[in-house]
Amino acid sequence: MLHSDITTLLERHHEAFARHDAQTLASQHLPDGMFESPAVGVVRGREAIAQVYRYWFTAFPDMRFTWAPPLIDGDRAALFWTLEGTIQGPFFGVPHPGTHVAMSGAALYTFRDRGILAVSHIFDFSAVLIKAGILKAKPA
Protein backbone atom coordinates (compact mmCIF):
# COMPACT_ATOMS: atom_id res chain seq x y z
CA MET A 1 0.00 0.00 0.00
CA LEU A 2 1.10 3.54 -0.64
CA HIS A 3 1.76 5.95 2.23
CA SER A 4 -1.31 7.96 1.18
CA ASP A 5 -3.49 4.80 1.18
CA ILE A 6 -2.36 3.95 4.71
CA THR A 7 -3.00 7.51 5.89
CA THR A 8 -6.51 7.46 4.41
CA LEU A 9 -7.33 4.05 5.92
CA LEU A 10 -6.11 5.15 9.35
CA GLU A 11 -8.21 8.33 9.13
CA ARG A 12 -11.29 6.21 8.36
CA HIS A 13 -10.34 3.84 11.17
CA HIS A 14 -10.15 6.75 13.60
CA GLU A 15 -13.52 8.09 12.41
CA ALA A 16 -15.11 4.65 12.92
CA PHE A 17 -13.71 4.58 16.48
CA ALA A 18 -15.29 7.97 17.15
CA ARG A 19 -18.67 6.60 15.96
CA HIS A 20 -18.21 3.33 17.91
CA ASP A 21 -18.80 1.49 14.65
CA ALA A 22 -17.46 -2.02 15.28
CA GLN A 23 -18.63 -3.38 11.93
CA THR A 24 -16.83 -0.69 9.92
CA LEU A 25 -13.71 -1.11 12.02
CA ALA A 26 -13.70 -4.87 11.43
CA SER A 27 -14.35 -4.42 7.70
CA GLN A 28 -11.09 -2.50 7.43
CA HIS A 29 -9.24 -5.64 8.50
CA LEU A 30 -8.51 -8.28 5.86
CA PRO A 31 -10.81 -11.35 6.05
CA ASP A 32 -8.02 -13.42 7.64
CA GLY A 33 -6.65 -10.48 9.63
CA MET A 34 -5.15 -10.71 13.10
CA PHE A 35 -5.82 -8.54 16.17
CA GLU A 36 -3.66 -8.84 19.27
CA SER A 37 -3.84 -7.15 22.65
CA PRO A 38 -3.10 -7.98 26.30
CA ALA A 39 -6.85 -8.00 26.96
CA VAL A 40 -7.88 -10.60 24.36
CA GLY A 41 -4.70 -12.31 23.24
CA VAL A 42 -4.75 -13.08 19.51
CA VAL A 43 -7.97 -13.23 17.51
CA ARG A 44 -8.26 -13.90 13.78
CA GLY A 45 -10.91 -13.03 11.22
CA ARG A 46 -13.26 -10.11 10.81
CA GLU A 47 -16.09 -11.46 12.95
CA ALA A 48 -13.79 -12.19 15.90
CA ILE A 49 -12.23 -8.74 15.52
CA ALA A 50 -15.69 -7.12 15.38
CA GLN A 51 -16.58 -8.91 18.64
CA VAL A 52 -13.54 -7.34 20.33
CA TYR A 53 -14.58 -3.86 19.22
CA ARG A 54 -18.22 -4.46 20.27
CA TYR A 55 -17.12 -5.72 23.68
CA TRP A 56 -15.16 -2.55 24.42
CA PHE A 57 -17.87 -0.23 23.06
CA THR A 58 -20.46 -2.01 25.24
CA ALA A 59 -18.27 -1.77 28.33
CA PHE A 60 -17.47 1.88 27.61
CA PRO A 61 -20.35 3.49 25.68
CA ASP A 62 -18.73 6.91 26.18
CA MET A 63 -15.29 5.72 25.07
CA ARG A 64 -12.99 8.32 23.60
CA PHE A 65 -10.14 6.73 21.67
CA THR A 66 -7.58 9.22 20.42
CA TRP A 67 -4.15 8.83 18.91
CA ALA A 68 -1.09 10.80 17.94
CA PRO A 69 -0.18 11.06 14.27
CA PRO A 70 1.04 7.67 13.01
CA LEU A 71 4.63 6.93 12.10
CA ILE A 72 4.41 5.17 8.74
CA ASP A 73 7.27 3.12 7.33
CA GLY A 74 6.60 0.98 4.28
CA ASP A 75 3.60 -1.26 4.98
CA ARG A 76 3.57 -0.58 8.73
CA ALA A 77 2.35 2.20 10.96
CA ALA A 78 3.02 2.73 14.66
CA LEU A 79 1.01 5.04 16.83
CA PHE A 80 0.47 6.01 20.43
CA TRP A 81 -3.10 6.18 21.70
CA THR A 82 -5.22 7.00 24.73
CA LEU A 83 -8.55 5.58 25.78
CA GLU A 84 -10.91 7.12 28.29
CA GLY A 85 -14.35 6.03 29.30
CA THR A 86 -16.77 5.09 32.03
CA ILE A 87 -17.63 1.44 32.58
CA GLN A 88 -21.34 0.89 31.95
CA GLY A 89 -21.41 -2.73 30.80
CA PRO A 90 -19.67 -5.98 31.71
CA PHE A 91 -15.92 -5.66 31.80
CA PHE A 92 -13.93 -8.88 32.14
CA GLY A 93 -16.48 -10.64 34.26
CA VAL A 94 -17.03 -8.06 36.96
CA PRO A 95 -19.21 -5.07 36.12
CA HIS A 96 -18.35 -1.90 38.00
CA PRO A 97 -20.72 0.67 36.47
CA GLY A 98 -19.62 4.26 36.85
CA THR A 99 -15.90 3.56 37.13
CA HIS A 100 -13.84 5.94 34.98
CA VAL A 101 -10.85 4.37 33.24
CA ALA A 102 -8.05 6.10 31.36
CA MET A 103 -5.10 4.36 29.77
CA SER A 104 -2.39 4.87 27.19
CA GLY A 105 -0.83 2.42 24.81
CA ALA A 106 0.73 1.88 21.42
CA ALA A 107 -0.19 -0.10 18.34
CA LEU A 108 1.65 -1.50 15.36
CA TYR A 109 -0.44 -1.92 12.21
CA THR A 110 0.65 -3.98 9.20
CA PHE A 111 -1.15 -3.38 5.89
CA ARG A 112 -1.66 -5.50 2.76
CA ASP A 113 -4.02 -5.35 -0.19
CA ARG A 114 -5.87 -2.19 0.90
CA GLY A 115 -6.59 -3.42 4.40
CA ILE A 116 -5.21 -4.15 7.84
CA LEU A 117 -3.41 -7.49 7.89
CA ALA A 118 -2.45 -7.33 11.57
CA VAL A 119 -2.58 -4.99 14.53
CA SER A 120 -0.84 -5.46 17.87
CA HIS A 121 -1.73 -3.25 20.82
CA ILE A 122 0.52 -2.81 23.84
CA PHE A 123 -0.79 -1.45 27.14
CA ASP A 124 -0.66 -2.22 30.85
CA PHE A 125 -3.79 -4.35 31.14
CA SER A 126 -3.16 -5.19 34.81
CA ALA A 127 -3.19 -1.47 35.63
CA VAL A 128 -6.49 -1.09 33.75
CA LEU A 129 -8.02 -3.94 35.77
CA ILE A 130 -6.76 -2.36 39.00
CA LYS A 131 -8.24 1.04 38.00
CA ALA A 132 -11.51 -0.71 37.19
CA GLY A 133 -11.56 -2.35 40.64
CA ILE A 134 -11.37 -5.87 39.21
CA LEU A 135 -7.88 -6.66 40.50
CA LYS A 136 -6.59 -5.64 43.89
CA ALA A 137 -2.97 -4.57 44.24
CA LYS A 138 -1.00 -5.54 47.33
CA PRO A 139 0.32 -2.57 49.27
CA ALA A 140 4.08 -2.19 48.99
N, CA, C and O atoms as a DFTB+ gen file, in Angstrom:
560 C
 N C O
     1  1       0.848      -1.188       0.000
     2  2       0.000       0.000       0.000
     3  2       0.886       1.240       0.000
     4  3       1.981       1.240       0.563
     5  1       0.404       2.274      -0.628
     6  2       1.104       3.545      -0.641
     7  2       0.916       4.259       0.698
     8  3      -0.044       4.004       1.425
     9  1       1.838       5.143       1.001
    10  2       1.761       5.946       2.225
    11  2       0.412       6.660       2.303
    12  3      -0.219       6.682       3.359
    13  1      -0.027       7.239       1.192
    14  2      -1.307       7.960       1.176
    15  2      -2.495       7.028       1.424
    16  3      -3.473       7.431       2.052
    17  1      -2.419       5.780       0.935
    18  2      -3.489       4.802       1.179
    19  2      -3.570       4.453       2.663
    20  3      -4.657       4.347       3.231
    21  1      -2.407       4.279       3.278
    22  2      -2.361       3.951       4.709
    23  2      -2.916       5.117       5.523
    24  3      -3.702       4.914       6.448
    25  1      -2.511       6.325       5.181
    26  2      -2.998       7.507       5.893
    27  2      -4.519       7.602       5.801
    28  3      -5.189       7.853       6.802
    29  1      -5.062       7.402       4.604
    30  2      -6.511       7.462       4.411
    31  2      -7.215       6.376       5.210
    32  3      -8.222       6.651       5.862
    33  1      -6.707       5.150       5.176
    34  2      -7.325       4.055       5.919
    35  2      -7.301       4.336       7.413
    36  3      -8.292       4.092       8.102
    37  1      -6.186       4.845       7.926
    38  2      -6.113       5.146       9.355
    39  2      -7.060       6.284       9.738
    40  3      -7.626       6.273      10.831
    41  1      -7.238       7.264       8.851
    42  2      -8.208       8.326       9.133
    43  2      -9.619       7.750       9.227
    44  3     -10.383       8.117      10.119
    45  1      -9.962       6.852       8.312
    46  2     -11.287       6.211       8.356
    47  2     -11.433       5.329       9.589
    48  3     -12.510       5.242      10.180
    49  1     -10.346       4.679       9.969
    50  2     -10.336       3.840      11.167
    51  2     -10.626       4.710      12.398
    52  3     -11.441       4.348      13.247
    53  1      -9.960       5.839      12.478
    54  2     -10.151       6.746      13.603
    55  2     -11.586       7.272      13.643
    56  3     -12.186       7.364      14.715
    57  1     -12.133       7.613      12.483
    58  2     -13.517       8.088      12.405
    59  2     -14.495       7.001      12.875
    60  3     -15.463       7.297      13.575
    61  1     -14.242       5.757      12.494
    62  2     -15.115       4.654      12.920
    63  2     -15.021       4.454      14.431
    64  3     -16.027       4.139      15.067
    65  1     -13.829       4.631      15.022
    66  2     -13.705       4.576      16.481
    67  2     -14.567       5.657      17.113
    68  3     -15.268       5.393      18.090
    69  1     -14.526       6.859      16.578
    70  2     -15.290       7.968      17.147
    71  2     -16.790       7.680      17.098
    72  3     -17.532       8.115      17.979
    73  1     -17.241       6.948      16.076
    74  2     -18.669       6.595      15.956
    75  2     -19.015       5.307      16.705
    76  3     -20.185       4.933      16.779
    77  1     -18.014       4.631      17.257
    78  2     -18.208       3.326      17.914
    79  2     -18.798       2.324      16.933
    80  3     -19.710       1.571      17.276
    81  1     -18.286       2.318      15.741
    82  2     -18.800       1.495      14.651
    83  2     -17.941       0.237      14.486
    84  3     -17.024       0.199      13.665
    85  1     -18.252      -0.780      15.272
    86  2     -17.457      -2.017      15.284
    87  2     -17.442      -2.705      13.928
    88  3     -16.420      -3.262      13.527
    89  1     -18.561      -2.674      13.220
    90  2     -18.629      -3.376      11.933
    91  2     -17.720      -2.712      10.904
    92  3     -17.019      -3.403      10.165
    93  1     -17.724      -1.395      10.849
    94  2     -16.835      -0.695       9.918
    95  2     -15.383      -0.919      10.298
    96  3     -14.541      -1.146       9.429
    97  1     -15.083      -0.857      11.581
    98  2     -13.708      -1.109      12.023
    99  2     -13.251      -2.494      11.566
   100  3     -12.164      -2.639      11.007
   101  1     -14.074      -3.499      11.801
   102  2     -13.699      -4.868      11.427
   103  2     -13.573      -5.014       9.916
   104  3     -12.724      -5.765       9.437
   105  1     -14.405      -4.306       9.161
   106  2     -14.354      -4.420       7.700
   107  2     -13.053      -3.863       7.130
   108  3     -12.690      -4.178       5.996
   109  1     -12.362      -3.056       7.890
   110  2     -11.092      -2.502       7.429
   111  2      -9.946      -3.501       7.591
   112  3      -8.858      -3.311       7.047
   113  1     -10.211      -4.564       8.346
   114  2      -9.236      -5.644       8.497
   115  2      -9.437      -6.626       7.340
   116  3     -10.559      -6.795       6.861
   117  1      -8.380      -7.261       6.896
   118  2      -8.511      -8.280       5.864
   119  2      -9.299      -9.460       6.421
   120  3      -9.306      -9.671       7.633
   121  1      -9.968     -10.238       5.558
   122  2     -10.805     -11.347       6.052
   123  2     -10.071     -12.299       6.996
   124  3     -10.674     -12.814       7.937
   125  1      -8.795     -12.536       6.763
   126  2      -8.018     -13.424       7.642
   127  2      -7.098     -12.622       8.560
   128  3      -6.075     -13.127       9.022
   129  1      -7.474     -11.361       8.819
   130  2      -6.645     -10.478       9.626
   131  2      -6.488     -10.947      11.059
   132  3      -7.232     -11.796      11.549
   133  1      -5.484     -10.359      11.721
   134  2      -5.153     -10.714      13.098
   135  2      -5.200      -9.459      13.964
   136  3      -4.752      -8.389      13.552
   137  1      -5.751      -9.606      15.174
   138  2      -5.823      -8.540      16.166
   139  2      -5.243      -9.097      17.451
   140  3      -5.638     -10.174      17.899
   141  1      -4.304      -8.370      18.049
   142  2      -3.656      -8.845      19.272
   143  2      -3.632      -7.731      20.302
   144  3      -3.339      -6.577      19.990
   145  1      -3.946      -8.100      21.540
   146  2      -3.838      -7.154      22.651
   147  2      -3.706      -7.946      23.948
   148  3      -4.061      -9.123      24.001
   149  1      -3.191      -7.290      25.002
   150  2      -3.096      -7.975      26.296
   151  2      -4.459      -8.387      26.849
   152  3      -4.547      -9.311      27.657
   153  1      -5.518      -7.708      26.419
   154  2      -6.851      -7.995      26.956
   155  2      -7.484      -9.227      26.333
   156  3      -8.230      -9.940      27.005
   157  1      -7.200      -9.496      25.046
   158  2      -7.879     -10.602      24.363
   159  2      -6.930     -11.642      23.793
   160  3      -7.378     -12.664      23.275
   161  1      -5.644     -11.404      23.877
   162  2      -4.699     -12.310      23.236
   163  2      -4.744     -12.085      21.743
   164  3      -4.798     -10.942      21.289
   165  1      -4.724     -13.164      20.965
   166  2      -4.749     -13.079      19.511
   167  2      -6.087     -13.588      19.006
   168  3      -6.514     -14.689      19.355
   169  1      -6.750     -12.782      18.180
   170  2      -7.966     -13.227      17.507
   171  2      -7.752     -13.068      16.004
   172  3      -7.002     -12.200      15.558
   173  1      -8.419     -13.915      15.239
   174  2      -8.259     -13.899      13.781
   175  2      -9.627     -13.858      13.106
   176  3     -10.585     -14.484      13.558
   177  1      -9.687     -13.109      12.019
   178  2     -10.908     -13.027      11.224
   179  2     -11.755     -11.834      11.601
   180  3     -11.761     -11.385      12.747
   181  1     -12.473     -11.332      10.608
   182  2     -13.260     -10.111      10.805
   183  2     -14.310     -10.226      11.898
   184  3     -14.473      -9.301      12.695
   185  1     -15.027     -11.348      11.951
   186  2     -16.089     -11.455      12.951
   187  2     -15.516     -11.464      14.363
   188  3     -16.072     -10.823      15.254
   189  1     -14.429     -12.169      14.581
   190  2     -13.792     -12.191      15.905
   191  2     -13.274     -10.804      16.267
   192  3     -13.367     -10.380      17.420
   193  1     -12.731     -10.103      15.284
   194  2     -12.232      -8.745      15.523
   195  2     -13.405      -7.812      15.832
   196  3     -13.305      -6.979      16.733
   197  1     -14.502      -7.937      15.107
   198  2     -15.695      -7.121      15.383
   199  2     -16.192      -7.358      16.804
   200  3     -16.623      -6.418      17.472
   201  1     -16.137      -8.603      17.274
   202  2     -16.576      -8.913      18.635
   203  2     -15.720      -8.181      19.669
   204  3     -16.234      -7.725      20.691
   205  1     -14.420      -8.067      19.407
   206  2     -13.540      -7.338      20.326
   207  2     -13.971      -5.878      20.395
   208  3     -14.134      -5.322      21.481
   209  1     -14.154      -5.260      19.226
   210  2     -14.581      -3.857      19.218
   211  2     -15.926      -3.686      19.921
   212  3     -16.087      -2.771      20.729
   213  1     -16.894      -4.557      19.623
   214  2     -18.223      -4.455      20.268
   215  2     -18.121      -4.586      21.783
   216  3     -18.789      -3.861      22.520
   217  1     -17.290      -5.506      22.245
   218  2     -17.124      -5.725      23.680
   219  2     -16.696      -4.419      24.368
   220  3     -17.284      -4.013      25.371
   221  1     -15.667      -3.772      23.813
   222  2     -15.156      -2.552      24.424
   223  2     -16.166      -1.407      24.317
   224  3     -16.295      -0.623      25.257
   225  1     -16.879      -1.292      23.206
   226  2     -17.874      -0.228      23.064
   227  2     -19.060      -0.458      23.996
   228  3     -19.676       0.506      24.448
   229  1     -19.389      -1.706      24.290
   230  2     -20.461      -2.011      25.242
   231  2     -20.016      -1.690      26.661
   232  3     -20.776      -1.117      27.442
   233  1     -18.793      -2.057      26.989
   234  2     -18.271      -1.775      28.330
   235  2     -18.123      -0.276      28.562
   236  3     -18.367       0.220      29.662
   237  1     -17.718       0.441      27.509
   238  2     -17.469       1.881      27.610
   239  2     -18.265       2.629      26.533
   240  3     -17.686       3.034      25.525
   241  1     -19.565       2.821      26.720
   242  2     -20.352       3.486      25.680
   243  2     -19.933       4.941      25.427
   244  3     -20.255       5.504      24.381
   245  1     -19.223       5.542      26.371
   246  2     -18.733       6.914      26.181
   247  2     -17.248       6.947      25.823
   248  3     -16.596       7.981      25.964
   249  1     -16.720       5.827      25.364
   250  2     -15.289       5.716      25.071
   251  2     -14.825       6.805      24.106
   252  3     -15.453       7.088      23.086
   253  1     -13.696       7.398      24.482
   254  2     -12.990       8.320      23.599
   255  2     -11.625       7.707      23.327
   256  3     -10.810       7.549      24.236
   257  1     -11.390       7.371      22.088
   258  2     -10.139       6.733      21.673
   259  2      -9.437       7.719      20.761
   260  3      -9.913       8.000      19.661
   261  1      -8.317       8.243      21.206
   262  2      -7.575       9.220      20.418
   263  2      -6.165       8.712      20.184
   264  3      -5.657       7.882      20.938
   265  1      -5.540       9.218      19.132
   266  2      -4.149       8.834      18.908
   267  2      -3.343       9.949      18.289
   268  3      -3.867      10.847      17.630
   269  1      -2.044       9.857      18.527
   270  2      -1.092      10.795      17.945
   271  2      -0.921      10.448      16.472
   272  3      -1.260       9.340      16.056
   273  1      -0.402      11.376      15.683
   274  2      -0.180      11.062      14.268
   275  2       0.674       9.790      14.122
   276  3       1.648       9.604      14.851
   277  1       0.301       8.926      13.181
   278  2       1.035       7.674      13.013
   279  2       2.416       7.893      12.405
   280  3       2.654       8.851      11.670
   281  1       3.313       6.976      12.737
   282  2       4.629       6.927      12.104
   283  2       4.560       5.804      11.080
   284  3       4.474       4.633      11.449
   285  1       4.597       6.147       9.806
   286  2       4.409       5.174       8.739
   287  2       5.750       4.867       8.086
   288  3       6.494       5.772       7.707
   289  1       6.045       3.574       7.962
   290  2       7.272       3.119       7.325
   291  2       6.937       1.903       6.473
   292  3       6.673       0.824       7.003
   293  1       6.946       2.074       5.165
   294  2       6.599       0.976       4.278
   295  2       5.159       0.557       4.491
   296  3       4.244       1.376       4.398
   297  1       4.956      -0.739       4.782
   298  2       3.597      -1.261       4.977
   299  2       3.202      -1.340       6.444
   300  3       2.291      -2.085       6.803
   301  1       3.883      -0.573       7.295
   302  2       3.573      -0.575       8.731
   303  2       3.358       0.835       9.240
   304  3       3.894       1.803       8.701
   305  1       2.565       0.925      10.283
   306  2       2.348       2.201      10.963
   307  2       2.331       1.949      12.463
   308  3       1.699       1.005      12.938
   309  1       3.022       2.790      13.194
   310  2       3.021       2.726      14.656
   311  2       2.374       4.003      15.169
   312  3       2.550       5.082      14.602
   313  1       1.625       3.856      16.251
   314  2       1.011       5.042      16.829
   315  2       0.804       4.858      18.318
   316  3       0.670       3.742      18.819
   317  1       0.783       5.985      19.007
   318  2       0.473       6.011      20.430
   319  2      -0.967       6.469      20.580
   320  3      -1.423       7.350      19.851
   321  1      -1.691       5.867      21.534
   322  2      -3.099       6.178      21.699
   323  2      -3.461       6.330      23.169
   324  3      -2.717       5.926      24.063
   325  1      -4.634       6.929      23.390
   326  2      -5.220       7.001      24.731
   327  2      -6.682       6.580      24.633
   328  3      -7.342       6.804      23.618
   329  1      -7.158       5.984      25.676
   330  2      -8.552       5.576      25.783
   331  2      -9.063       6.091      27.110
   332  3      -8.408       5.944      28.142
   333  1     -10.235       6.696      27.076
   334  2     -10.914       7.123      28.292
   335  2     -12.375       6.747      28.187
   336  3     -12.978       6.832      27.117
   337  1     -12.933       6.336      29.295
   338  2     -14.352       6.028      29.298
   339  2     -14.829       5.604      30.673
   340  3     -14.040       5.402      31.596
   341  1     -16.132       5.477      30.781
   342  2     -16.769       5.088      32.027
   343  2     -17.418       3.722      31.832
   344  3     -18.210       3.528      30.909
   345  1     -17.082       2.794      32.693
   346  2     -17.629       1.442      32.575
   347  2     -19.137       1.492      32.804
   348  3     -19.605       1.992      33.827
   349  1     -19.890       0.969      31.839
   350  2     -21.345       0.890      31.951
   351  2     -21.843      -0.528      31.710
   352  3     -22.969      -0.862      32.079
   353  1     -21.012      -1.361      31.094
   354  2     -21.407      -2.735      30.803
   355  2     -20.407      -3.705      31.410
   356  3     -19.460      -3.288      32.077
   357  1     -20.613      -4.985      31.185
   358  2     -19.674      -5.981      31.709
   359  2     -18.254      -5.695      31.228
   360  3     -18.024      -5.313      30.081
   361  1     -17.324      -5.891      32.137
   362  2     -15.921      -5.656      31.804
   363  2     -15.082      -6.736      32.465
   364  3     -14.761      -6.646      33.650
   365  1     -14.734      -7.742      31.708
   366  2     -13.926      -8.876      32.136
   367  2     -14.500      -9.557      33.379
   368  3     -13.807      -9.837      34.357
   369  1     -15.809      -9.804      33.279
   370  2     -16.481     -10.639      34.261
   371  2     -17.047      -9.925      35.457
   372  3     -17.938     -10.459      36.118
   373  1     -16.572      -8.749      35.760
   374  2     -17.028      -8.057      36.959
   375  2     -17.467      -6.647      36.586
   376  3     -16.625      -5.770      36.393
   377  1     -18.773      -6.419      36.482
   378  2     -19.206      -5.070      36.118
   379  2     -19.041      -4.105      37.293
   380  3     -19.420      -4.411      38.424
   381  1     -18.488      -2.976      37.014
   382  2     -18.350      -1.900      38.002
   383  2     -18.861      -0.614      37.363
   384  3     -18.071       0.284      37.071
   385  1     -20.177      -0.511      37.141
   386  2     -20.720       0.667      36.471
   387  2     -20.313       1.957      37.162
   388  3     -20.299       2.057      38.389
   389  1     -19.981       2.943      36.333
   390  2     -19.621       4.258      36.849
   391  2     -18.138       4.467      37.066
   392  3     -17.719       5.584      37.369
   393  1     -17.333       3.433      36.923
   394  2     -15.897       3.565      37.128
   395  2     -15.252       4.180      35.891
   396  3     -15.404       3.668      34.782
   397  1     -14.534       5.281      36.088
   398  2     -13.841       5.945      34.985
   399  2     -12.464       5.299      34.806
   400  3     -11.731       5.083      35.771
   401  1     -12.138       5.001      33.567
   402  2     -10.854       4.372      33.244
   403  2     -10.164       5.215      32.175
   404  3     -10.790       5.654      31.210
   405  1      -8.877       5.430      32.363
   406  2      -8.050       6.099      31.357
   407  2      -6.768       5.292      31.222
   408  3      -6.184       4.854      32.213
   409  1      -6.342       5.103      29.980
   410  2      -5.100       4.363      29.765
   411  2      -4.449       4.832      28.476
   412  3      -5.090       5.420      27.605
   413  1      -3.167       4.555      28.384
   414  2      -2.387       4.866      27.191
   415  2      -1.751       3.597      26.683
   416  3      -1.507       2.659      27.441
   417  1      -1.485       3.577      25.396
   418  2      -0.832       2.419      24.811
   419  2      -0.248       2.765      23.452
   420  3      -0.186       3.927      23.052
   421  1       0.172       1.731      22.766
   422  2       0.730       1.879      21.424
   423  2       0.224       0.730      20.573
   424  3      -0.179      -0.314      21.084
   425  1       0.251       0.942      19.267
   426  2      -0.194      -0.101      18.341
   427  2       0.723      -0.117      17.128
   428  3       1.230       0.914      16.686
   429  1       0.917      -1.313      16.608
   430  2       1.645      -1.501      15.365
   431  2       0.691      -2.139      14.374
   432  3       0.194      -3.241      14.603
   433  1       0.436      -1.448      13.273
   434  2      -0.438      -1.921      12.209
   435  2       0.419      -2.395      11.039
   436  3       1.417      -1.760      10.698
   437  1       0.029      -3.508      10.429
   438  2       0.651      -3.984       9.198
   439  2      -0.443      -4.046       8.137
   440  3      -1.526      -4.575       8.387
   441  1      -0.162      -3.509       6.963
   442  2      -1.151      -3.384       5.888
   443  2      -0.775      -4.254       4.694
   444  3       0.402      -4.460       4.399
   445  1      -1.810      -4.761       4.013
   446  2      -1.658      -5.497       2.761
   447  2      -2.953      -5.345       1.969
   448  3      -4.037      -5.285       2.550
   449  1      -2.844      -5.284       0.691
   450  2      -4.019      -5.348      -0.192
   451  2      -5.159      -4.428       0.235
   452  3      -6.313      -4.854       0.270
   453  1      -4.857      -3.198       0.552
   454  2      -5.865      -2.191       0.900
   455  2      -6.612      -2.471       2.204
   456  3      -7.761      -2.061       2.367
   457  1      -5.963      -3.163       3.118
   458  2      -6.594      -3.422       4.401
   459  2      -5.564      -3.669       5.485
   460  3      -4.357      -3.663       5.240
   461  1      -6.066      -3.884       6.682
   462  2      -5.209      -4.153       7.839
   463  2      -4.996      -5.659       7.921
   464  3      -5.944      -6.419       8.119
   465  1      -3.761      -6.077       7.770
   466  2      -3.414      -7.492       7.894
   467  2      -3.311      -7.881       9.362
   468  3      -3.802      -8.933       9.773
   469  1      -2.665      -7.015      10.152
   470  2      -2.454      -7.326      11.567
   471  2      -2.339      -6.031      12.357
   472  3      -1.851      -5.018      11.856
   473  1      -2.797      -6.087      13.594
   474  2      -2.577      -4.986      14.527
   475  2      -2.251      -5.594      15.886
   476  3      -2.896      -6.541      16.335
   477  1      -1.241      -5.028      16.523
   478  2      -0.841      -5.458      17.866
   479  2      -0.848      -4.241      18.775
   480  3      -0.151      -3.257      18.528
   481  1      -1.652      -4.325      19.833
   482  2      -1.727      -3.251      20.822
   483  2      -0.893      -3.629      22.036
   484  3      -0.817      -4.795      22.422
   485  1      -0.270      -2.619      22.627
   486  2       0.518      -2.813      23.842
   487  2       0.012      -1.806      24.872
   488  3      -0.011      -0.601      24.619
   489  1      -0.394      -2.316      26.037
   490  2      -0.788      -1.446      27.141
   491  2      -0.737      -2.267      28.419
   492  3      -0.690      -3.496      28.385
   493  1      -0.749      -1.569      29.544
   494  2      -0.665      -2.220      30.849
   495  2      -2.070      -2.652      31.281
   496  3      -2.784      -1.918      31.964
   497  1      -2.441      -3.860      30.864
   498  2      -3.793      -4.350      31.144
   499  2      -4.021      -4.571      32.631
   500  3      -5.127      -4.338      33.119
   501  1      -3.010      -5.014      33.358
   502  2      -3.161      -5.191      34.814
   503  2      -3.519      -3.869      35.483
   504  3      -4.369      -3.835      36.373
   505  1      -2.878      -2.783      35.062
   506  2      -3.186      -1.466      35.635
   507  2      -4.622      -1.067      35.323
   508  3      -5.291      -0.464      36.162
   509  1      -5.105      -1.397      34.121
   510  2      -6.489      -1.093      33.754
   511  2      -7.446      -1.856      34.672
   512  3      -8.422      -1.292      35.166
   513  1      -7.160      -3.138      34.896
   514  2      -8.018      -3.943      35.766
   515  2      -7.985      -3.444      37.208
   516  3      -8.995      -3.521      37.907
   517  1      -6.851      -2.937      37.659
   518  2      -6.762      -2.360      39.004
   519  2      -7.590      -1.081      39.053
   520  3      -8.354      -0.878      39.997
   521  1      -7.449      -0.210      38.041
   522  2      -8.242       1.038      38.005
   523  2      -9.731       0.739      37.996
   524  3     -10.528       1.463      38.592
   525  1     -10.096      -0.345      37.306
   526  2     -11.509      -0.706      37.186
   527  2     -12.021      -1.386      38.452
   528  3     -13.223      -1.628      38.568
   529  1     -11.151      -1.698      39.393
   530  2     -11.564      -2.346      40.636
   531  2     -11.742      -3.849      40.521
   532  3     -12.333      -4.473      41.402
   533  1     -11.235      -4.439      39.437
   534  2     -11.370      -5.870      39.214
   535  2     -10.231      -6.629      39.872
   536  3     -10.443      -7.704      40.433
   537  1      -9.039      -6.084      39.808
   538  2      -7.883      -6.659      40.499
   539  2      -7.548      -5.773      41.685
   540  3      -7.749      -4.559      41.648
   541  1      -7.045      -6.385      42.715
   542  2      -6.587      -5.639      43.888
   543  2      -5.074      -5.733      43.941
   544  3      -4.504      -6.818      43.817
   545  1      -4.432      -4.602      44.126
   546  2      -2.972      -4.573      44.242
   547  2      -2.593      -4.699      45.703
   548  3      -3.253      -4.141      46.579
   549  1      -1.519      -5.441      45.958
   550  2      -1.004      -5.544      47.328
   551  2      -0.250      -4.264      47.663
   552  3       0.513      -3.755      46.842
   553  1      -0.462      -3.748      48.862
   554  2       0.324      -2.567      49.270
   555  2       1.802      -2.928      49.308
   556  3       2.174      -4.060      49.618
   557  1       2.620      -1.966      48.993
   558  2       4.080      -2.193      48.986
   559  2       4.616      -2.329      50.380
   560  3       5.818      -2.523      50.563
